Amino acid sequence: MFRNFRMVSRVVFGRGSFNQAEEIFEARRQEAPGALVFLVDDVFRGKPLAARVPKKEKDLLIFVDVKPHEPTTIQVDALTKEAAAAGKVSAVIGIGGGSVMDLAKAVAVMLTNPGSSADYQGWDLPKVPSIWHAGVPTLSGTGSEVSRTTVLTGPVRKLGINSDYSVFDQIILDPELIADAPPDQRFFTGMDCFIHCVESLNGTFLNAFSQAYGEKAEDVCREIFLKPWETASDDKLMMASYCGGMSIAYSQVGVCHALSYGLAYVQGVRHGVGNSIVFDQLSEFYPKGVEEFRAMMEVHKVSLPRGVTKGLNEAGFTKMISVALSLEPLWQNALGPDWKAVMTPERARALYEKM
């Protein structure tokens, strides 16, 4: 059976394209009257971007803090409750990095589906289509703007709501919005994109569709990160993120993301940084990719956190391994149907101990 997956239906790209946000969202107001709920990264509180959000009287603007942790199911449930209090909701719009966009996708799903977002951590669990929702990235690399995944940490696992209903209806890709991202943060989100491509292109699920997007995104990442940063790199990274996200949409990620999910769940390491810490130890799986990754770190003078699992107790290692090995589609893509014979708990632990 071939996958009939959903894609973002409307895309605006270009410098200054966020200036069209009011016009775009006004069309949504006319189509479905109700409040627009804007979820905006807290780093923009009191900044010029916040003043540019086209909020009207009945709309709700919520600043969300994603600095101490990645999105959690508790946070999604609280935001859903706050959004629902606005009355009839016409749209949910996420303005920020991957975490904020993931929150917007999750809230849009939960406004129409009962229970807690923790009930929907997995593949194709929501049964009711979501509220119309849009994404405006202010960081690029995660691919959240085109992905059907919302990365969430719940009470039992770190696992997203993976659903066609999560996919944005509209995205606005304005390279001007990512220009002021801190260099380290820009690098680590960029590496998320690069790693998406490496895992997709080396996976058993690879096909011509995912290969076309993955090869283009990987080449653009090389253009960007194997030399010092340039102004034009903002535009290129935004499109690499889009293409990298499309590559895994019709395939899957692999070893790095699976182990990174476990690391993040137990040690609270953020996604882009966690991917980089893990990827640096995966030469046996992705030799060329790891070699290029280390060259990119050297060019951009980036250092990885070391010793993140040092001193971790037995319960911590057990949970970390359990979370990682529960992500079966990722392992199947990386290692094939007999992946359990290859990636044993003992081997996973040995890799974690190197980190």
C-alpha positions in Angstrom: 0.0 0.0 0.0 1.4 3.4 -1.0 1.2 6.2 1.4 -1.3 9.0 0.5 0.2 11.7 2.7 -0.9 15.2 3.1 1.3 18.2 2.2 1.1 21.9 3.2 -1.5 23.3 0.8 -0.3 27.0 0.7 3.2 28.4 0.9 4.5 32.0 0.7 8.3 32.4 0.4 10.4 35.5 0.1 12.1 38.3 2.1 9.4 40.5 3.5 6.6 37.9 2.9 5.5 38.2 6.6 4.1 41.6 5.6 1.4 39.7 3.8 0.3 37.9 7.0 -2.6 40.2 7.7 -4.0 39.7 4.2 -3.6 35.9 4.4 -5.2 35.6 7.9 -8.0 38.0 6.9 -9.0 35.5 4.2 -9.2 32.9 6.9 -11.4 35.2 9.1 -13.8 35.6 6.2 -13.9 31.9 5.5 -14.5 30.9 9.1 -15.4 33.7 11.5 -13.9 33.3 14.9 -10.8 34.1 17.0 -7.3 33.7 15.7 -4.9 32.2 18.3 -1.3 33.3 17.9 1.3 31.3 19.7 4.5 33.4 19.7 7.9 32.5 21.0 8.5 34.3 24.3 11.9 35.7 23.0 9.9 38.1 20.9 8.0 39.7 23.8 8.4 43.4 23.6 10.4 43.0 20.3 9.4 44.5 16.9 8.2 41.1 15.5 5.5 40.9 18.3 4.2 44.3 17.2 3.8 43.1 13.7 1.5 40.2 14.6 -1.9 41.0 12.9 -3.9 40.5 16.0 -7.4 41.9 16.2 -9.7 42.6 19.2 -11.2 39.1 19.7 -7.9 37.3 18.9 -5.6 35.7 21.4 -1.9 36.3 21.5 0.0 33.9 23.8 3.7 34.1 24.4 5.1 30.6 24.9 8.3 29.9 26.8 10.2 27.0 25.2 13.7 27.9 26.6 13.9 25.5 29.6 12.4 22.5 27.8 10.9 21.2 24.6 7.1 21.0 24.2 5.4 18.8 26.7 1.9 17.2 26.6 1.2 19.2 29.8 2.0 22.4 28.0 -0.1 21.5 25.0 -3.1 20.7 27.2 -2.8 24.0 29.1 -2.5 26.0 25.9 -5.5 24.1 24.4 -7.6 25.0 27.4 -6.5 28.7 27.2 -7.2 28.8 23.4 -10.6 27.2 23.9 -11.6 29.9 26.4 -11.4 32.4 23.5 -14.7 30.9 22.2 -14.9 29.8 18.6 -11.4 29.5 17.2 -10.9 30.1 13.5 -7.2 29.4 13.3 -4.0 28.6 15.3 -0.8 30.3 14.2 2.6 29.4 15.5 5.4 32.0 15.1 8.8 30.8 16.3 11.2 27.9 16.0 10.4 24.3 15.7 9.1 23.9 19.2 6.6 26.8 18.9 5.4 25.4 15.5 5.0 22.0 17.0 2.9 23.5 19.8 0.7 25.2 17.3 0.2 22.0 15.4 -0.6 20.1 18.6 -3.1 22.7 19.9 -4.8 22.7 16.5 -5.3 19.0 16.8 -6.4 19.0 20.4 -9.0 21.7 19.9 -11.1 19.2 18.0 -10.0 15.9 19.6 -11.0 14.9 23.2 -8.7 14.0 26.1 -5.1 14.8 26.7 -2.4 15.2 24.0 -0.6 12.3 25.7 -3.4 10.1 24.3 -2.2 10.9 20.8 1.5 10.3 21.0 2.0 7.9 18.2 1.0 7.4 14.5 -2.4 8.4 13.1 -4.3 8.5 16.4 -6.4 11.7 16.1 -9.8 10.9 14.5 -11.1 14.4 13.9 -9.6 17.0 11.6 -7.8 19.8 13.3 -8.5 23.5 13.4 -7.0 25.4 10.4 -3.4 26.3 11.4 -0.4 28.1 10.0 3.3 28.2 10.7 5.8 31.1 10.6 9.3 29.9 11.3 11.8 32.2 12.9 14.5 29.4 12.9 15.1 27.0 10.1 16.3 23.4 10.1 13.8 21.4 12.0 11.4 20.9 9.1 8.5 21.4 11.4 6.9 23.8 8.9 6.2 20.8 6.5 6.2 17.9 8.9 3.2 15.9 10.1 5.1 15.4 13.4 4.8 17.4 16.6 7.7 16.6 18.9 6.3 16.2 22.4 7.5 14.9 25.8 4.8 13.1 27.7 4.5 11.3 31.0 5.8 8.0 29.5 7.7 8.9 26.4 9.1 11.5 24.0 7.0 10.9 20.9 5.1 13.2 18.6 1.6 13.4 17.4 2.2 12.0 13.9 -0.9 12.7 11.9 -2.0 14.2 8.6 -4.1 16.5 10.7 -1.0 18.0 12.2 0.2 19.3 8.8 0.0 23.1 8.5 -2.6 24.5 6.1 -0.4 27.6 5.4 3.2 28.5 6.0 5.0 31.8 5.6 8.7 31.5 4.9 10.4 34.8 5.3 14.2 34.6 5.5 14.3 38.0 7.2 12.7 36.5 10.3 15.7 34.1 10.9 18.4 36.6 10.3 19.0 37.4 14.0 19.1 33.8 15.3 22.1 33.2 17.6 24.9 31.5 15.7 24.9 28.3 17.9 21.2 27.9 17.8 21.2 28.5 14.0 23.9 25.8 13.6 22.2 23.2 15.7 18.8 23.6 14.0 20.7 23.5 10.7 22.3 20.2 11.8 18.8 18.8 12.4 18.1 19.4 8.7 21.4 17.9 7.6 20.9 14.8 9.8 17.3 14.4 8.5 18.8 14.1 5.0 21.6 11.7 6.0 19.2 9.4 7.7 16.6 9.6 4.9 19.2 9.0 2.2 20.8 6.0 4.0 17.5 4.4 5.1 15.8 1.3 3.8 12.6 3.4 3.2 14.4 5.5 0.6 12.5 6.1 -2.7 12.8 8.6 -5.6 10.5 11.1 -3.9 12.4 11.3 -0.7 15.7 11.0 -2.4 15.1 14.1 -4.7 14.2 16.3 -1.7 16.9 14.8 0.5 19.8 15.2 -2.0 18.9 18.8 -2.7 18.6 19.7 1.0 21.9 17.9 1.9 23.7 19.7 -0.9 22.4 23.1 0.3 23.5 22.3 3.8 27.0 21.6 2.5 26.9 25.0 0.7 25.9 26.7 3.9 27.9 25.0 6.6 31.2 24.0 5.0 32.1 27.7 4.7 31.5 30.8 6.9 27.9 32.1 7.2 26.7 34.6 4.6 23.6 36.7 4.3 22.2 34.6 1.5 22.6 31.5 3.8 19.3 32.5 5.5 17.3 32.0 2.3 19.2 28.8 1.5 18.7 27.3 5.0 15.0 28.1 4.9 14.6 26.1 1.7 17.0 23.3 2.9 14.7 22.9 6.0 11.6 22.7 3.7 13.2 20.1 1.4 14.7 18.1 4.3 11.3 18.0 6.0 9.8 16.8 2.7 12.4 14.1 2.4 11.5 12.4 5.7 7.8 13.0 5.0 7.8 10.1 2.6 10.5 8.0 4.3 11.7 8.3 7.9 14.6 9.4 10.1 16.9 6.8 11.7 19.5 5.9 14.4 20.3 9.4 15.4 16.8 10.6 16.0 15.8 7.5 17.8 18.7 7.7 20.3 18.3 11.5 20.6 14.6 11.1 21.7 15.8 8.9 24.6 18.6 11.3 25.5 16.2 14.2 25.5 13.5 12.4 27.5 15.9 11.5 30.4 18.5 14.3 30.3 16.4 17.1 28.9 18.8 17.9 26.1 17.2 20.0 23.4 16.5 18.4 20.0 19.1 20.0 17.7 21.8 19.8 20.4 20.8 16.2 21.2 20.9 15.1 17.6 24.4 16.6 17.3 25.7 14.9 20.4 24.3 11.5 19.2 25.3 11.9 15.6 28.9 12.6 16.5 29.0 8.9 17.8 27.5 7.3 14.7 30.4 6.9 12.4 29.7 3.1 12.1 26.2 3.9 10.7 26.8 7.2 8.8 30.6 7.5 8.1 30.5 10.2 5.4 27.8 12.2 7.2 29.6 12.3 10.5 32.9 13.3 8.8 31.1 16.2 7.1 29.3 17.1 10.3 32.6 17.4 12.2 34.0 19.5 9.4 31.0 21.9 9.7 31.6 22.2 13.5 35.2 23.1 12.8 34.3 25.8 10.2 31.7 27.4 12.6 33.8 26.9 15.7 31.0 25.0 17.5 31.7 22.7 20.5 29.5 19.9 21.6 28.5 19.3 25.3 30.5 16.3 26.6 29.8 13.9 29.3 26.0 14.3 29.2 25.4 10.7 30.3 28.2 10.6 32.9 27.0 9.5 36.3 23.6 8.5 35.0 22.1 5.8 37.2 20.8 2.4 36.1 17.2 3.5 36.0 18.2 6.5 33.8 19.9 4.3 31.3 17.1 1.8 31.3 14.5 4.5 30.6 16.6 6.2 27.9 17.1 2.9 26.1 13.4 2.0 26.4 12.3 5.3 24.9 14.8 5.0 22.0 14.0 1.4 21.1 10.2 2.0 21.2 10.5 4.1 18.0 10.2 1.1 15.7 9.6 2.9 12.4 12.9 4.8 12.8 14.8 1.6 13.5 13.1 -0.2 10.6 14.2 2.6 8.2 17.7 2.7 9.6 18.5 -1.0 9.9 15.7 -3.0 8.2 13.1 -5.4 9.5 15.6 -7.4 11.6 16.7 -4.2 13.4 16.2 -5.8 16.9 19.0 -8.2 16.2 21.3 -5.3 15.3 20.4 -2.7 17.9 20.2 -4.6 21.1 19.7 -2.8 24.4 23.4 -3.5 25.2 24.5 -1.8 22.0 22.3 1.2 22.6 23.7 1.6 26.0 27.3 1.4 24.7 26.5 4.3 22.4 24.9 6.3 25.1 27.9 5.8 27.4 30.1 7.4 24.8 28.1 10.6 25.0 
